[in-house]
Amino acid sequence: MLRIGTAALLLLVLGTPPSAADESRVLALAQSYADAAVRETYWPGFAPIEIPLAIHDGTHTYLFRHPSPPEEFAPLPDSDPPAHRMTGRHPTVIANSTATIGDVTCATLNYDAAMQARPLDAVTSTAIHEAFHVYQRREHPDWMGNDGDLFIYPVEDPRLLTLRRLETEYLRRACAATDEEEAAANTRLALDARTQRFAAMDDAFPAYEHGTELNEGLATYVQARVMGQTHPDLPPDGYAAEDVRLRCYQTGLSIALLLDRFQPGWREELEKKDDTHLEDILAQSLGAVEAEAPRITAQELVELKQAATNETSNLQELWKQRRIDYLNRPGWQLIIETPPDAPLWPAGFDPWNIQRTDAGILHTRFLRLSNEHGQLELMNGTALTESAGGHPLFNGVIRIVLTGLDTEPELSTDGSRIIVTTPIFTAEFNVREVESHKKCVIIHVPGSTGG
């Protein structure tokens, strides 16, 4: 009879153990999170200490405060705080985000080398930011922008970009002002610029900004409270035309900080009535603004307009060159093609890491697509998708291209299915045909009828 010692049994369950230094780093982060979670009330009703946290450090996934960890997680002996651990990355942990693990929604943290190089309190605040998203999804599911609208946001319009930068500058001045009347006057100018801009856009795009400010802006506000930050990080020259989502993090934070100033108790008010926009609460809090703030000068406005015109006129060429540069990367190429009647549908993507091109979207970190014939996943790599319809992603994808691969993609079979493996990409499909020539592999997926 084969007997397995205790140490060997633990190794089978836990997998290859991490180094003591690696594990202590993760446990120190978990303890820092627990300490910060109970330090103060960052938002009414939000208790981060009650929300499970999953941390992937590159080699293992750790789970803290989960009520019923899945079987792939084993208890970590003598850990403080108590933890469960599995070898590798849990498939749901793909970024600093949220994920459902064992039917429980958790905050997730990608504690990679770049994150490990940051100060511990900054990483802690990021983890609480993600925990706040768990709270939001439970209590305020409508606090969210449709990231599908981000792909078609009118970044090419120079007038809209000018108004956006006017608004950003006045918000920056309002948050920096020490005089209350000056802060209120600049806030009013910022809201006036926003009103003009939103009136000139399709309703979907103001809705995107409103939802993203409630979602990411308020999570950034909670994160700022953890860090003791009292001012937003608004650049004096505004944001690049394509940085729509990034800007919403800081405009949402800016409005929240101004509300702290002009209407204490606004957070409790929003909790009771969450079907409103942050800017509407801010406008009501100002009342009648008597003071006048110095406006941007006529010369400054001319310069803003010229800069916006220059940047937007170059976007089409920038998008074209992005695609050309990507397709011309040296190395192996992998192409997966489907007929228009059986496109691949998005099952997950990272809105932080997408770039437009003149003929498709570059996904520069993560993507999942699937259809009736199979599925694929990109992780920590780049791929170009070409759309089946008017929307760059949400009408389906008929072609995905990976370039610059160091080695030939590995193909294997499982019955009628082909499994594709590269260091950054995996796929499994029923396949009609496979071509291979000149360091390029092309996989043709059948149509909806299998042909």
C-alpha positions as CSV (number, residue, x, y, z in Angstrom):
1,M,0.0,0.0,0.0
2,L,1.4,3.4,-1.0
3,R,1.6,5.8,1.9
4,I,2.0,9.6,1.3
5,G,3.5,11.7,4.0
6,T,1.8,14.9,5.3
7,A,4.3,17.2,3.6
8,A,3.9,15.4,0.2
9,L,0.1,15.4,0.5
10,L,0.1,19.2,1.2
11,L,2.4,19.6,-1.9
12,L,-0.1,17.7,-4.0
13,V,-3.0,19.9,-2.8
14,L,-1.2,23.2,-2.8
15,G,1.0,22.7,-5.8
16,T,4.5,24.2,-6.0
17,P,5.0,26.4,-2.9
18,P,6.0,30.0,-3.4
19,S,9.1,31.4,-1.8
20,A,8.7,32.7,1.7
21,A,9.5,36.3,0.5
22,D,6.8,36.1,-2.2
23,E,4.2,34.8,0.2
24,S,5.0,37.3,2.9
25,R,4.6,40.1,0.4
26,V,1.0,38.9,-0.4
27,L,0.1,38.4,3.2
28,A,1.5,41.9,4.1
29,L,-0.8,43.3,1.4
30,A,-3.8,41.4,2.7
31,Q,-3.1,42.7,6.2
32,S,-2.7,46.2,5.0
33,Y,-6.1,45.9,3.2
34,A,-7.7,44.6,6.4
35,D,-6.2,47.5,8.5
36,A,-7.4,50.1,6.0
37,A,-10.8,48.5,5.6
38,V,-11.7,49.2,9.2
39,R,-9.9,52.5,9.6
40,E,-12.9,54.7,8.6
41,T,-16.2,54.6,6.7
42,Y,-15.2,55.5,3.2
43,W,-18.8,55.3,1.8
44,P,-22.1,54.8,3.6
45,G,-23.0,51.1,3.7
46,F,-19.7,50.0,2.2
47,A,-17.7,47.6,4.4
48,P,-14.6,46.4,2.5
49,I,-13.6,44.0,5.3
50,E,-16.7,41.9,4.4
51,I,-15.8,41.5,0.7
52,P,-13.6,38.6,-0.3
53,L,-10.3,39.4,-2.0
54,A,-8.4,37.3,-4.6
55,I,-4.8,38.2,-5.3
56,H,-2.8,36.7,-8.2
57,D,1.0,37.4,-7.8
58,G,2.1,35.8,-11.0
59,T,2.5,32.2,-9.7
60,H,-0.3,31.6,-7.2
61,T,-3.8,32.9,-6.5
62,Y,-4.7,33.7,-2.9
63,L,-8.2,34.0,-1.5
64,F,-9.1,35.9,1.6
65,R,-12.4,36.0,3.6
66,H,-14.2,33.8,1.1
67,P,-17.1,31.9,2.9
68,S,-16.7,28.7,0.9
69,P,-13.5,28.5,-1.2
70,P,-13.7,26.2,-4.2
71,E,-11.9,22.9,-4.0
72,E,-9.0,24.1,-6.1
73,F,-8.0,26.4,-3.2
74,A,-6.5,24.8,-0.2
75,P,-6.1,26.3,3.3
76,L,-2.7,28.0,3.8
77,P,-1.4,26.6,7.1
78,D,-0.7,29.2,9.8
79,S,-1.3,32.2,7.5
80,D,-2.1,35.5,9.0
81,P,-4.6,36.7,7.9
82,P,-6.2,33.4,7.1
83,A,-5.9,32.5,3.4
84,H,-6.5,29.8,0.8
85,R,-4.1,29.3,-2.1
86,M,-3.9,27.6,-5.5
87,T,-1.1,27.2,-7.9
88,G,-1.4,29.4,-11.0
89,R,-3.9,32.0,-12.0
90,H,-7.6,31.3,-11.3
91,P,-9.3,31.6,-14.7
92,T,-11.6,34.3,-13.4
93,V,-8.8,36.6,-12.1
94,I,-7.8,38.5,-15.1
95,A,-7.1,42.1,-13.9
96,N,-7.7,44.5,-11.1
97,S,-11.4,44.0,-11.2
98,T,-14.1,41.8,-9.8
99,A,-14.9,38.1,-10.4
100,T,-17.3,35.4,-9.3
101,I,-15.3,32.6,-7.5
102,G,-17.4,29.8,-6.1
103,D,-20.6,31.7,-6.7
104,V,-19.3,34.6,-4.6
105,T,-18.3,38.0,-6.1
106,C,-14.8,38.9,-5.1
107,A,-12.5,41.9,-5.6
108,T,-9.5,40.8,-7.6
109,L,-6.0,42.1,-7.8
110,N,-3.3,41.4,-10.4
111,Y,-0.3,41.7,-8.1
112,D,2.3,41.5,-10.8
113,A,5.9,43.0,-10.8
114,A,4.7,46.4,-11.8
115,M,2.1,46.5,-8.9
116,Q,4.7,45.0,-6.5
117,A,7.0,48.0,-7.3
118,R,4.3,50.4,-6.1
119,P,4.1,51.6,-2.4
120,L,2.0,49.2,-0.3
121,D,-0.6,51.8,0.6
122,A,-1.2,52.6,-3.1
123,V,-1.8,48.9,-3.8
124,T,-4.0,48.7,-0.8
125,S,-6.1,51.6,-2.1
126,T,-6.4,49.9,-5.5
127,A,-7.7,46.7,-3.8
128,I,-10.4,48.7,-1.9
129,H,-11.3,50.5,-5.2
130,E,-12.1,47.0,-6.6
131,A,-13.9,46.0,-3.5
132,F,-16.1,49.1,-3.9
133,H,-17.1,47.8,-7.3
134,V,-18.4,44.6,-5.7
135,Y,-20.5,46.8,-3.4
136,Q,-21.7,48.9,-6.4
137,R,-22.7,45.9,-8.4
138,R,-24.8,44.6,-5.5
139,E,-26.4,47.9,-4.4
140,H,-26.3,50.1,-7.5
141,P,-26.2,47.9,-10.6
142,D,-27.1,50.8,-12.9
143,W,-23.9,52.8,-11.9
144,M,-22.1,51.7,-15.0
145,G,-21.3,53.1,-18.5
146,N,-21.7,50.9,-21.6
147,D,-18.1,50.3,-22.6
148,G,-19.4,49.3,-26.1
149,D,-20.0,53.0,-26.7
150,L,-16.4,53.7,-26.0
151,F,-15.4,52.1,-29.3
152,I,-17.5,54.6,-31.3
153,Y,-17.2,57.7,-29.1
154,P,-16.8,60.8,-31.3
155,V,-13.1,61.6,-30.5
156,E,-12.6,63.0,-34.0
157,D,-14.7,66.1,-33.4
158,P,-12.4,69.1,-32.7
159,R,-15.2,71.3,-31.2
160,L,-16.2,68.6,-28.8
161,L,-12.5,68.1,-27.8
162,T,-12.2,71.9,-27.2
163,L,-15.2,71.9,-25.0
164,R,-14.0,68.9,-23.1
165,R,-10.7,70.6,-22.4
166,L,-12.4,73.8,-21.3
167,E,-14.5,71.8,-18.9
168,T,-11.4,69.9,-17.6
169,E,-9.5,73.2,-17.0
170,Y,-12.3,74.8,-15.1
171,L,-12.7,71.7,-13.0
172,R,-9.0,71.8,-12.3
173,R,-9.2,75.4,-11.3
174,A,-12.3,74.8,-9.1
175,C,-10.6,72.0,-7.2
176,A,-7.4,74.0,-6.7
177,A,-9.2,77.2,-5.5
178,T,-8.9,78.0,-1.8
179,D,-11.6,80.7,-2.0
180,E,-15.1,79.3,-1.9
181,E,-16.6,81.8,-4.3
182,E,-13.8,81.3,-6.8
183,A,-14.3,77.5,-6.6
184,A,-18.0,77.8,-7.1
185,A,-17.6,80.2,-10.1
186,N,-15.1,77.9,-11.8
187,T,-17.4,74.9,-11.1
188,R,-20.2,76.7,-12.9
189,L,-18.0,77.4,-15.9
190,A,-17.1,73.8,-16.0
191,L,-20.7,72.7,-15.9
192,D,-21.6,75.2,-18.6
193,A,-19.0,73.8,-20.9
194,R,-20.3,70.3,-20.2
195,T,-23.8,71.3,-21.0
196,Q,-22.8,72.6,-24.4
197,R,-20.7,69.5,-25.2
198,F,-23.4,67.0,-24.2
199,A,-26.0,68.9,-26.2
200,A,-23.9,68.4,-29.3
201,M,-23.5,64.6,-28.9
202,D,-25.8,61.6,-29.3
203,D,-27.4,60.7,-26.0
204,A,-25.4,57.5,-25.7
205,F,-22.1,59.4,-25.1
206,P,-23.2,61.6,-22.2
207,A,-24.8,58.4,-20.8
208,Y,-21.5,56.7,-21.1
209,E,-19.7,59.5,-19.2
210,H,-22.4,59.7,-16.5
211,G,-22.3,55.9,-15.9
212,T,-18.5,55.7,-15.9
213,E,-18.2,58.6,-13.5
214,L,-20.7,56.9,-11.1
215,N,-18.8,53.6,-11.5
216,E,-15.1,54.4,-11.8
217,G,-15.2,58.0,-10.6
218,L,-16.8,57.1,-7.3
219,A,-14.5,54.1,-6.9
220,T,-11.6,56.4,-7.5
221,Y,-13.1,58.8,-4.9
222,V,-13.1,55.9,-2.3
223,Q,-9.6,55.1,-3.3
224,A,-8.5,58.7,-2.8
225,R,-10.1,58.7,0.7
226,V,-8.0,55.6,1.6
227,M,-4.9,57.5,0.5
228,G,-5.9,60.8,2.1
229,Q,-5.9,62.4,-1.3
230,T,-7.9,65.7,-1.5
231,H,-7.2,66.9,-5.0
232,P,-7.8,65.2,-8.4
233,D,-5.0,64.5,-10.9
234,L,-6.3,66.7,-13.8
235,P,-3.6,67.5,-16.3
236,P,-3.3,71.2,-17.2
237,D,-3.3,70.5,-20.9
238,G,-6.3,68.2,-20.7
239,Y,-6.5,64.6,-21.9
240,A,-5.7,63.1,-25.2
241,A,-8.7,62.8,-27.6
242,E,-8.8,59.0,-27.1
243,D,-8.5,59.1,-23.3
244,V,-12.3,59.3,-22.7
245,R,-12.5,56.5,-20.1
246,L,-9.3,57.6,-18.2
247,R,-10.7,61.1,-18.0
248,C,-14.0,59.9,-16.4
249,Y,-12.1,58.5,-13.4
250,Q,-10.8,61.9,-12.6
251,T,-13.8,64.0,-13.5
252,G,-15.9,61.7,-11.3
253,L,-13.4,62.2,-8.5
254,S,-13.3,65.9,-9.1
255,I,-17.1,66.3,-8.9
256,A,-17.2,64.1,-5.7
257,L,-14.5,66.2,-4.1
258,L,-16.4,69.4,-5.0
259,L,-19.5,67.9,-3.5
260,D,-17.6,67.3,-0.3
261,R,-16.9,71.0,-0.3
262,F,-20.3,72.4,-1.3
263,Q,-22.8,69.8,0.0
264,P,-21.7,67.6,2.9
265,G,-24.0,64.6,3.2
266,W,-24.3,64.2,-0.6
267,R,-23.1,60.6,-0.3
268,E,-26.1,59.6,1.9
269,E,-28.4,61.5,-0.4
270,L,-27.1,59.6,-3.4
271,E,-27.5,56.3,-1.6
272,K,-31.2,57.0,-1.1
273,K,-31.7,58.3,-4.7
274,D,-29.2,56.8,-7.0
275,D,-30.9,57.5,-10.3
276,T,-29.3,60.9,-10.7
277,H,-26.1,62.2,-12.2
278,L,-23.2,63.6,-10.1
279,E,-23.2,66.8,-12.1
280,D,-26.9,67.4,-11.3
281,I,-26.3,67.2,-7.5
282,L,-23.3,69.5,-8.0
283,A,-25.3,72.1,-9.9
284,Q,-28.0,72.1,-7.2
285,S,-25.4,72.5,-4.5
286,L,-24.0,75.7,-6.1
287,G,-27.3,77.6,-6.0
288,A,-26.9,81.1,-7.4
289,V,-23.2,81.8,-7.9
290,E,-22.6,85.5,-7.5
291,A,-18.8,85.6,-8.0
292,E,-17.1,85.7,-11.4
293,A,-14.1,83.6,-12.1
294,P,-11.4,84.6,-14.6
295,R,-12.3,83.0,-17.9
296,I,-9.8,81.4,-20.3
297,T,-8.5,84.3,-22.4
298,A,-9.3,84.7,-26.1
299,Q,-5.8,83.8,-27.0
300,E,-5.9,80.7,-24.8
301,L,-9.1,79.6,-26.5
302,V,-7.6,80.0,-29.9
303,E,-4.7,77.8,-28.8
304,L,-7.1,75.2,-27.4
305,K,-9.1,75.1,-30.6
306,Q,-5.9,74.8,-32.7
307,A,-4.5,72.0,-30.6
308,A,-7.8,70.1,-30.8
309,T,-8.0,70.6,-34.6
310,N,-4.4,69.4,-35.0
311,E,-4.9,66.3,-32.8
312,T,-8.2,65.2,-34.3
313,S,-7.1,65.7,-37.9
314,N,-4.2,63.3,-37.3
315,L,-6.3,60.5,-35.7
316,Q,-7.2,58.7,-39.0
317,E,-3.5,58.6,-40.0
318,L,-2.6,57.4,-36.4
319,W,-5.2,54.6,-36.6
320,K,-4.0,53.5,-40.0
321,Q,-0.4,53.5,-38.9
322,R,-1.3,51.5,-35.8
323,R,-2.7,48.7,-37.9
324,I,0.2,48.7,-40.4
325,D,2.8,48.6,-37.6
326,Y,1.0,45.7,-35.9
327,L,0.6,43.7,-39.1
328,N,4.3,44.2,-40.0
329,R,5.7,42.9,-36.7
330,P,8.3,40.3,-37.4
331,G,7.7,36.7,-36.3
332,W,4.9,34.2,-36.7
333,Q,1.3,35.2,-37.4
334,L,-1.9,33.4,-36.4
335,I,-5.2,34.2,-38.0
336,I,-8.6,32.8,-37.1
337,E,-11.4,33.5,-39.6
338,T,-15.1,32.8,-39.4
339,P,-17.9,33.4,-42.0
340,P,-20.2,36.4,-41.5
341,D,-23.0,34.0,-40.5
342,A,-21.0,32.6,-37.5
343,P,-19.0,35.5,-36.0
344,L,-17.2,35.3,-32.7
345,W,-18.9,37.2,-29.9
346,P,-17.2,39.0,-27.1
347,A,-17.2,37.1,-23.8
348,G,-14.8,39.5,-22.1
349,F,-12.5,42.4,-22.9
350,D,-10.4,45.0,-21.1
351,P,-11.6,48.5,-21.9
352,W,-8.4,49.9,-20.3
353,N,-6.4,48.2,-23.0
354,I,-8.0,48.8,-26.4
355,Q,-6.8,50.9,-29.3
356,R,-8.7,51.9,-32.4
357,T,-7.4,51.4,-35.9
358,D,-8.8,52.3,-39.3
359,A,-10.0,48.7,-39.7
360,G,-10.5,47.0,-36.4
361,I,-9.6,47.1,-32.7
362,L,-6.2,46.3,-31.1
363,H,-6.7,44.5,-27.8
364,T,-3.4,45.0,-26.0
365,R,-3.9,42.8,-22.9
366,F,-7.0,40.6,-22.6
367,L,-9.8,39.3,-24.8
368,R,-12.3,36.4,-24.9
369,L,-14.4,35.5,-27.9
370,S,-16.6,32.5,-28.6
371,N,-19.3,31.1,-30.9
372,E,-21.0,27.8,-31.4
373,H,-17.8,26.2,-32.7
374,G,-15.4,27.1,-29.9
375,Q,-13.7,29.9,-27.9
376,L,-10.4,31.7,-27.6
377,E,-8.6,33.8,-25.0
378,L,-5.8,36.3,-25.2
379,M,-3.9,37.1,-22.0
380,N,-1.0,39.6,-21.7
381,G,-0.6,39.9,-25.5
382,T,-2.0,41.9,-28.4
383,A,-4.5,40.9,-31.1
384,L,-6.4,42.7,-33.9
385,T,-10.1,42.1,-34.4
386,E,-12.1,42.9,-37.5
387,S,-15.8,43.3,-37.1
388,A,-18.7,41.5,-38.8
389,G,-20.9,44.7,-38.8
390,G,-21.2,48.4,-37.9
391,H,-19.9,48.2,-34.3
392,P,-16.2,47.3,-34.0
393,L,-16.9,44.5,-31.5
394,F,-20.5,44.1,-30.5
395,N,-21.7,43.1,-34.0
396,G,-19.3,40.1,-33.7
397,V,-15.8,39.4,-35.0
398,I,-15.0,37.6,-38.3
399,R,-11.2,37.8,-38.1
400,I,-8.7,37.9,-35.3
401,V,-5.0,38.3,-36.1
402,L,-2.0,37.8,-33.8
403,T,1.4,38.9,-35.1
404,G,5.0,39.0,-33.7
405,L,4.8,35.5,-32.2
406,D,8.3,34.2,-31.3
407,T,7.5,30.6,-32.2
408,E,5.1,28.7,-34.4
409,P,1.7,28.3,-32.8
410,E,1.3,24.8,-31.3
411,L,-1.7,22.9,-32.8
412,S,-3.1,19.7,-31.4
413,T,-6.4,17.8,-32.0
414,D,-9.1,16.5,-29.8
415,G,-11.5,14.5,-31.9
416,S,-12.9,17.0,-34.5
417,R,-11.5,20.0,-32.6
418,I,-8.2,21.8,-33.0
419,I,-6.5,23.3,-29.9
420,V,-4.2,26.2,-30.5
421,T,-1.6,27.2,-27.9
422,T,0.9,30.1,-27.7
423,P,2.3,31.8,-24.6
424,I,-0.3,34.5,-24.9
425,F,-3.2,32.9,-26.6
426,T,-5.3,29.7,-26.5
427,A,-8.2,28.6,-28.7
428,E,-10.3,25.5,-29.2
429,F,-12.5,25.2,-32.3
430,N,-14.3,22.9,-34.7
431,V,-12.3,23.7,-37.8
432,R,-13.1,23.6,-41.5
433,E,-9.6,24.1,-42.8
434,V,-6.1,25.0,-41.6
435,E,-3.5,26.7,-43.8
436,S,0.2,27.2,-43.0
437,H,2.7,29.1,-45.2
438,K,5.5,31.6,-44.7
439,K,5.3,31.7,-40.9
440,C,1.6,32.2,-41.0
441,V,-1.1,29.8,-39.7
442,I,-4.7,30.5,-40.8
443,I,-7.6,28.6,-39.2
444,H,-11.0,28.7,-40.9
445,V,-13.9,28.1,-38.6
446,P,-17.1,26.7,-40.1
447,G,-20.3,28.7,-40.7
448,S,-23.5,28.4,-38.7
449,T,-24.5,25.3,-40.7
450,G,-21.1,23.7,-40.2
451,G,-20.0,24.4,-43.8
